[in-house]
């Protein structure tokens, strides 16, 4: 949780709010790949990328 707080402070101080969508999409795709790794849908997820 400390990493999230530090990242938010960095974005606020440096006015780099345009990085926020990039970070969110990267985390969502990473989470999707981790969750789909052992499931039946894994072959279909990997064909998207």
mmCIF file as gemmi writes it, N, C-alpha and C atoms, coordinates in Angstrom:
data_model
loop_
_atom_site.group_PDB
_atom_site.id
_atom_site.type_symbol
_atom_site.label_atom_id
_atom_site.label_alt_id
_atom_site.label_comp_id
_atom_site.label_asym_id
_atom_site.label_entity_id
_atom_site.label_seq_id
_atom_site.pdbx_PDB_ins_code
_atom_site.Cartn_x
_atom_site.Cartn_y
_atom_site.Cartn_z
_atom_site.occupancy
_atom_site.B_iso_or_equiv
_atom_site.pdbx_formal_charge
_atom_site.auth_seq_id
_atom_site.auth_asym_id
_atom_site.pdbx_PDB_model_num
ATOM 1 N N . UNK Axp A 1 ? 0.82 -1.195 0 1 0 ? 1 A 1
ATOM 2 C CA . UNK Axp A 1 ? 0 0 0 1 0 ? 1 A 1
ATOM 3 C C . UNK Axp A 1 ? 0.863 1.258 0 1 0 ? 1 A 1
ATOM 4 N N . UNK Axp A 2 ? 2.052 1.133 0.574 1 0 ? 2 A 1
ATOM 5 C CA . UNK Axp A 2 ? 2.97 2.269 0.613 1 0 ? 2 A 1
ATOM 6 C C . UNK Axp A 2 ? 3.391 2.674 -0.805 1 0 ? 2 A 1
ATOM 7 N N . UNK Axp A 3 ? 3.549 1.697 -1.681 1 0 ? 3 A 1
ATOM 8 C CA . UNK Axp A 3 ? 3.923 1.991 -3.068 1 0 ? 3 A 1
ATOM 9 C C . UNK Axp A 3 ? 2.842 2.821 -3.767 1 0 ? 3 A 1
ATOM 10 N N . UNK Axp A 4 ? 1.592 2.486 -3.51 1 0 ? 4 A 1
ATOM 11 C CA . UNK Axp A 4 ? 0.481 3.224 -4.124 1 0 ? 4 A 1
ATOM 12 C C . UNK Axp A 4 ? 0.46 4.665 -3.623 1 0 ? 4 A 1
ATOM 13 N N . UNK Axp A 5 ? 0.688 4.856 -2.337 1 0 ? 5 A 1
ATOM 14 C CA . UNK Axp A 5 ? 0.705 6.205 -1.765 1 0 ? 5 A 1
ATOM 15 C C . UNK Axp A 5 ? 1.861 7.012 -2.34 1 0 ? 5 A 1
ATOM 16 N N . UNK Axp A 6 ? 3.024 6.399 -2.443 1 0 ? 6 A 1
ATOM 17 C CA . UNK Axp A 6 ? 4.177 7.096 -3.012 1 0 ? 6 A 1
ATOM 18 C C . UNK Axp A 6 ? 3.945 7.452 -4.482 1 0 ? 6 A 1
ATOM 19 N N . UNK Axp A 7 ? 3.332 6.538 -5.23 1 0 ? 7 A 1
ATOM 20 C CA . UNK Axp A 7 ? 3.054 6.812 -6.647 1 0 ? 7 A 1
ATOM 21 C C . UNK Axp A 7 ? 2.061 7.966 -6.781 1 0 ? 7 A 1
ATOM 22 N N . UNK Axp A 8 ? 1.038 7.989 -5.935 1 0 ? 8 A 1
ATOM 23 C CA . UNK Axp A 8 ? 0.043 9.059 -5.991 1 0 ? 8 A 1
ATOM 24 C C . UNK Axp A 8 ? 0.685 10.404 -5.651 1 0 ? 8 A 1
ATOM 25 N N . UNK Axp A 9 ? 1.562 10.425 -4.642 1 0 ? 9 A 1
ATOM 26 C CA . UNK Axp A 9 ? 2.259 11.668 -4.284 1 0 ? 9 A 1
ATOM 27 C C . UNK Axp A 9 ? 3.164 12.135 -5.414 1 0 ? 9 A 1
ATOM 28 N N . UNK Axp A 10 ? 3.85 11.188 -6.063 1 0 ? 10 A 1
ATOM 29 C CA . UNK Axp A 10 ? 4.717 11.542 -7.191 1 0 ? 10 A 1
ATOM 30 C C . UNK Axp A 10 ? 3.91 12.17 -8.318 1 0 ? 10 A 1
ATOM 31 N N . UNK Axp A 11 ? 2.774 11.532 -8.641 1 0 ? 11 A 1
ATOM 32 C CA . UNK Axp A 11 ? 1.932 12.065 -9.716 1 0 ? 11 A 1
ATOM 33 C C . UNK Axp A 11 ? 1.402 13.448 -9.361 1 0 ? 11 A 1
ATOM 34 N N . UNK Axp A 12 ? 1.051 13.663 -8.109 1 0 ? 12 A 1
ATOM 35 C CA . UNK Axp A 12 ? 0.529 14.959 -7.681 1 0 ? 12 A 1
ATOM 36 C C . UNK Axp A 12 ? 1.581 16.054 -7.68 1 0 ? 12 A 1
ATOM 37 N N . UNK Axp A 13 ? 2.763 15.744 -7.196 1 0 ? 13 A 1
ATOM 38 C CA . UNK Axp A 13 ? 3.829 16.749 -7.124 1 0 ? 13 A 1
ATOM 39 C C . UNK Axp A 13 ? 4.338 17.132 -8.502 1 0 ? 13 A 1
ATOM 40 N N . UNK Axp A 14 ? 4.52 16.154 -9.346 1 0 ? 14 A 1
ATOM 41 C CA . UNK Axp A 14 ? 5.12 16.413 -10.654 1 0 ? 14 A 1
ATOM 42 C C . UNK Axp A 14 ? 4.093 16.762 -11.726 1 0 ? 14 A 1
ATOM 43 N N . UNK Axp A 15 ? 2.803 16.752 -11.365 1 0 ? 15 A 1
ATOM 44 C CA . UNK Axp A 15 ? 1.709 17.04 -12.312 1 0 ? 15 A 1
ATOM 45 C C . UNK Axp A 15 ? 1.75 16.092 -13.511 1 0 ? 15 A 1
ATOM 46 N N . UNK Axp A 16 ? 1.977 14.817 -13.23 1 0 ? 16 A 1
ATOM 47 C CA . UNK Axp A 16 ? 2.061 13.804 -14.282 1 0 ? 16 A 1
ATOM 48 C C . UNK Axp A 16 ? 0.804 12.928 -14.264 1 0 ? 16 A 1
ATOM 49 N N . UNK Axp A 17 ? -0.361 13.562 -14.204 1 0 ? 17 A 1
ATOM 50 C CA . UNK Axp A 17 ? -1.608 12.821 -14.141 1 0 ? 17 A 1
ATOM 51 C C . UNK Axp A 17 ? -1.906 12.081 -15.441 1 0 ? 17 A 1
ATOM 52 N N . UNK Axp A 18 ? -1.231 12.427 -16.521 1 0 ? 18 A 1
ATOM 53 C CA . UNK Axp A 18 ? -1.436 11.709 -17.776 1 0 ? 18 A 1
ATOM 54 C C . UNK Axp A 18 ? -0.887 10.29 -17.7 1 0 ? 18 A 1
ATOM 55 N N . UNK Axp A 19 ? -0.021 10.003 -16.71 1 0 ? 19 A 1
ATOM 56 C CA . UNK Axp A 19 ? 0.502 8.652 -16.532 1 0 ? 19 A 1
ATOM 57 C C . UNK Axp A 19 ? -0.507 7.715 -15.87 1 0 ? 19 A 1
ATOM 58 N N . UNK Axp A 20 ? -1.506 8.28 -15.201 1 0 ? 20 A 1
ATOM 59 C CA . UNK Axp A 20 ? -2.467 7.472 -14.456 1 0 ? 20 A 1
ATOM 60 C C . UNK Axp A 20 ? -3.212 6.457 -15.325 1 0 ? 20 A 1
ATOM 61 N N . UNK Axp A 21 ? -3.749 6.821 -16.498 1 0 ? 21 A 1
ATOM 62 C CA . UNK Axp A 21 ? -4.415 5.805 -17.33 1 0 ? 21 A 1
ATOM 63 C C . UNK Axp A 21 ? -3.469 4.697 -17.795 1 0 ? 21 A 1
ATOM 64 N N . UNK Axp A 22 ? -2.231 5.035 -18.065 1 0 ? 22 A 1
ATOM 65 C CA . UNK Axp A 22 ? -1.26 4.03 -18.498 1 0 ? 22 A 1
ATOM 66 C C . UNK Axp A 22 ? -1.002 3.026 -17.373 1 0 ? 22 A 1
ATOM 67 N N . UNK Axp A 23 ? -0.857 3.53 -16.15 1 0 ? 23 A 1
ATOM 68 C CA . UNK Axp A 23 ? -0.615 2.657 -15.007 1 0 ? 23 A 1
ATOM 69 C C . UNK Axp A 23 ? -1.824 1.767 -14.745 1 0 ? 23 A 1
ATOM 70 N N . UNK Axp A 24 ? -3.022 2.335 -14.818 1 0 ? 24 A 1
ATOM 71 C CA . UNK Axp A 24 ? -4.243 1.565 -14.551 1 0 ? 24 A 1
ATOM 72 C C . UNK Axp A 24 ? -4.423 0.454 -15.576 1 0 ? 24 A 1
ATOM 73 N N . UNK Axp A 25 ? -4.235 0.76 -16.846 1 0 ? 25 A 1
ATOM 74 C CA . UNK Axp A 25 ? -4.392 -0.251 -17.894 1 0 ? 25 A 1
ATOM 75 C C . UNK Axp A 25 ? -3.341 -1.35 -17.744 1 0 ? 25 A 1
ATOM 76 N N . UNK Axp A 26 ? -2.119 -0.981 -17.421 1 0 ? 26 A 1
ATOM 77 C CA . UNK Axp A 26 ? -1.063 -1.971 -17.231 1 0 ? 26 A 1
ATOM 78 C C . UNK Axp A 26 ? -1.385 -2.91 -16.069 1 0 ? 26 A 1
ATOM 79 N N . UNK Axp A 27 ? -1.876 -2.357 -14.967 1 0 ? 27 A 1
ATOM 80 C CA . UNK Axp A 27 ? -2.231 -3.176 -13.811 1 0 ? 27 A 1
ATOM 81 C C . UNK Axp A 27 ? -3.412 -4.087 -14.138 1 0 ? 27 A 1
ATOM 82 N N . UNK Axp A 28 ? -4.414 -3.583 -14.853 1 0 ? 28 A 1
ATOM 83 C CA . UNK Axp A 28 ? -5.569 -4.402 -15.22 1 0 ? 28 A 1
ATOM 84 C C . UNK Axp A 28 ? -5.183 -5.553 -16.141 1 0 ? 28 A 1
ATOM 85 N N . UNK Axp A 29 ? -4.351 -5.295 -17.123 1 0 ? 29 A 1
ATOM 86 C CA . UNK Axp A 29 ? -3.916 -6.36 -18.031 1 0 ? 29 A 1
ATOM 87 C C . UNK Axp A 29 ? -3.069 -7.383 -17.286 1 0 ? 29 A 1
ATOM 88 N N . UNK Axp A 30 ? -2.198 -6.917 -16.41 1 0 ? 30 A 1
ATOM 89 C CA . UNK Axp A 30 ? -1.393 -7.836 -15.608 1 0 ? 30 A 1
ATOM 90 C C . UNK Axp A 30 ? -2.25 -8.7 -14.705 1 0 ? 30 A 1
ATOM 91 N N . UNK Axp A 31 ? -3.238 -8.096 -14.064 1 0 ? 31 A 1
ATOM 92 C CA . UNK Axp A 31 ? -4.155 -8.857 -13.213 1 0 ? 31 A 1
ATOM 93 C C . UNK Axp A 31 ? -4.96 -9.867 -14.003 1 0 ? 31 A 1
ATOM 94 N N . UNK Axp A 32 ? -5.389 -9.484 -15.192 1 0 ? 32 A 1
ATOM 95 C CA . UNK Axp A 32 ? -6.137 -10.404 -16.049 1 0 ? 32 A 1
ATOM 96 C C . UNK Axp A 32 ? -5.282 -11.604 -16.442 1 0 ? 32 A 1
ATOM 97 N N . UNK Axp A 33 ? -4.047 -11.366 -16.768 1 0 ? 33 A 1
ATOM 98 C CA . UNK Axp A 33 ? -3.163 -12.464 -17.146 1 0 ? 33 A 1
ATOM 99 C C . UNK Axp A 33 ? -2.857 -13.383 -15.969 1 0 ? 33 A 1
ATOM 100 N N . UNK Axp A 34 ? -2.697 -12.81 -14.783 1 0 ? 34 A 1
ATOM 101 C CA . UNK Axp A 34 ? -2.428 -13.634 -13.596 1 0 ? 34 A 1
ATOM 102 C C . UNK Axp A 34 ? -3.648 -14.476 -13.249 1 0 ? 34 A 1
ATOM 103 N N . UNK Axp A 35 ? -4.832 -13.879 -13.309 1 0 ? 35 A 1
ATOM 104 C CA . UNK Axp A 35 ? -6.051 -14.615 -12.972 1 0 ? 35 A 1
ATOM 105 C C . UNK Axp A 35 ? -6.377 -15.691 -14.01 1 0 ? 35 A 1
ATOM 106 N N . UNK Axp A 36 ? -6.049 -15.435 -15.258 1 0 ? 36 A 1
ATOM 107 C CA . UNK Axp A 36 ? -6.397 -16.377 -16.321 1 0 ? 36 A 1
ATOM 108 C C . UNK Axp A 36 ? -5.327 -17.44 -16.539 1 0 ? 36 A 1
ATOM 109 N N . UNK Axp A 37 ? -4.262 -17.38 -15.804 1 0 ? 37 A 1
ATOM 110 C CA . UNK Axp A 37 ? -3.137 -18.293 -16.029 1 0 ? 37 A 1
ATOM 111 C C . UNK Axp A 37 ? -3.526 -19.754 -15.831 1 0 ? 37 A 1
ATOM 112 N N . UNK Axp A 38 ? -4.304 -20.056 -14.802 1 0 ? 38 A 1
ATOM 113 C CA . UNK Axp A 38 ? -4.643 -21.444 -14.539 1 0 ? 38 A 1
ATOM 114 C C . UNK Axp A 38 ? -6.068 -21.801 -14.916 1 0 ? 38 A 1
ATOM 115 N N . UNK Axp A 39 ? -6.737 -20.947 -15.647 1 0 ? 39 A 1
ATOM 116 C CA . UNK Axp A 39 ? -8.142 -21.211 -15.941 1 0 ? 39 A 1
ATOM 117 C C . UNK Axp A 39 ? -8.332 -21.731 -17.362 1 0 ? 39 A 1
ATOM 118 N N . UNK Axp A 40 ? -9.572 -22.053 -17.657 1 0 ? 40 A 1
ATOM 119 C CA . UNK Axp A 40 ? -9.926 -22.591 -18.971 1 0 ? 40 A 1
ATOM 120 C C . UNK Axp A 40 ? -9.875 -21.497 -20.037 1 0 ? 40 A 1
ATOM 121 N N . UNK Axp A 41 ? -10.061 -20.255 -19.628 1 0 ? 41 A 1
ATOM 122 C CA . UNK Axp A 41 ? -10.084 -19.154 -20.588 1 0 ? 41 A 1
ATOM 123 C C . UNK Axp A 41 ? -8.693 -18.7 -21.012 1 0 ? 41 A 1
ATOM 124 N N . UNK Axp A 42 ? -7.67 -19.236 -20.428 1 0 ? 42 A 1
ATOM 125 C CA . UNK Axp A 42 ? -6.297 -18.79 -20.716 1 0 ? 42 A 1
ATOM 126 C C . UNK Axp A 42 ? -5.962 -18.809 -22.206 1 0 ? 42 A 1
ATOM 127 N N . UNK Axp A 43 ? -6.269 -19.85 -22.973 1 0 ? 43 A 1
ATOM 128 C CA . UNK Axp A 43 ? -5.932 -19.806 -24.404 1 0 ? 43 A 1
ATOM 129 C C . UNK Axp A 43 ? -6.613 -18.667 -25.151 1 0 ? 43 A 1
ATOM 130 N N . UNK Axp A 44 ? -7.817 -18.301 -24.726 1 0 ? 44 A 1
ATOM 131 C CA . UNK Axp A 44 ? -8.526 -17.221 -25.404 1 0 ? 44 A 1
ATOM 132 C C . UNK Axp A 44 ? -7.961 -15.857 -25.029 1 0 ? 44 A 1
ATOM 133 N N . UNK Axp A 45 ? -7.489 -15.718 -23.797 1 0 ? 45 A 1
ATOM 134 C CA . UNK Axp A 45 ? -6.89 -14.455 -23.364 1 0 ? 45 A 1
ATOM 135 C C . UNK Axp A 45 ? -5.571 -14.231 -24.088 1 0 ? 45 A 1
ATOM 136 N N . UNK Axp A 46 ? -4.768 -15.27 -24.211 1 0 ? 46 A 1
ATOM 137 C CA . UNK Axp A 46 ? -3.466 -15.132 -24.84 1 0 ? 46 A 1
ATOM 138 C C . UNK Axp A 46 ? -3.568 -14.845 -26.35 1 0 ? 46 A 1
ATOM 139 N N . UNK Axp A 47 ? -4.652 -15.258 -26.978 1 0 ? 47 A 1
ATOM 140 C CA . UNK Axp A 47 ? -4.797 -14.933 -28.397 1 0 ? 47 A 1
ATOM 141 C C . UNK Axp A 47 ? -5.086 -13.459 -28.615 1 0 ? 47 A 1
ATOM 142 N N . UNK Axp A 48 ? -5.577 -12.756 -27.6 1 0 ? 48 A 1
ATOM 143 C CA . UNK Axp A 48 ? -5.811 -11.31 -27.736 1 0 ? 48 A 1
ATOM 144 C C . UNK Axp A 48 ? -4.512 -10.544 -27.817 1 0 ? 48 A 1
ATOM 145 N N . UNK Axp A 49 ? -3.482 -11.059 -27.18 1 0 ? 49 A 1
ATOM 146 C CA . UNK Axp A 49 ? -2.202 -10.363 -27.158 1 0 ? 49 A 1
ATOM 147 C C . UNK Axp A 49 ? -1.235 -11.039 -28.075 1 0 ? 49 A 1
